[in-house]
Amino acid sequence: MFSFELEKSSAGGVMVTNPRFLPTYVQFEEENKNYRVTPMRDLTDDDLPDVEVHLNEVEAI
C-alpha cells in the first residue's frame, strides 16, 4: 500500500509530501474468493517461506 499527501504551493504548483509504503502480501483460497491482505511484517514463514528475505528485497527498492 502506498500513501502520500498533496500540498498546494503558494506559486500554484503541487508537491507530494509524506510518501509512505507498506509492503503487503495477498493470500487467497483458489476455490472461493476469500482474499486476505496482510502487511509483510506480520507474516510468518508458514505464510510465506523465507518471508524475511522477501521483505528485505522489497524494502531495498
Number of C-alpha atoms within 10 A of each C-alpha: 10 8 10 11 10 11 12 10 9 7 6 8 8 11 10 10 11 8 10 11 10 13 15 17 16 10 13 11 9 8 6 7 8 9 11 11 11 15 13 19 13 10 16 12 9 8 13 13 11 11 17 15 9 14 17 10 10 13 10 7 5
